[in-house]
Amino acid sequence: MPYLLEDASVRESPDGSLPLLSALVVLKDSGWPPSGFFKLARRPPYGRSGDDALP
């Protein structure tokens, strides 16, 4: 599943200008996206700041 979410985000905004579509997917227990979302957000072309984990 993580690869499908990554692919959907990259296809939707290959230049990183749009919000990551995968942010809509959250874990039931925490209500936060999975850690893979944060790793994707920090990669180019997105380059968002922050940690690779939940707060």
Secondary structure, DSSP 4 states (H G I P E B T S, - for coil): -HHHHHHHHHHH-TTS-SPPGGGG---TTTSS--HHHHHHHHSTTT---S-SS--
